[in-house]
């Protein structure tokens, strides 16, 4: 009987945890996109430097 009284609380806690977990999962995706952009910029810079060295 005590377990039945706690089940609504547990379900609310799980919903709260799921919402918090979803927020945490969204944030790293944005950071990863930023990391990919910075990596792409570095690669482009290295390629441009290499082409400038070959041309010069």
Secondary structure as the mmCIF struct_conf table of DSSP 4:
data_model
#
loop_
_struct_conf.conf_type_id
_struct_conf.id
_struct_conf.beg_label_comp_id
_struct_conf.beg_label_asym_id
_struct_conf.beg_label_seq_id
_struct_conf.end_label_comp_id
_struct_conf.end_label_asym_id
_struct_conf.end_label_seq_id
HELX_RH_AL_P HELX_RH_AL_P1 UNK A 2 UNK A 55
#
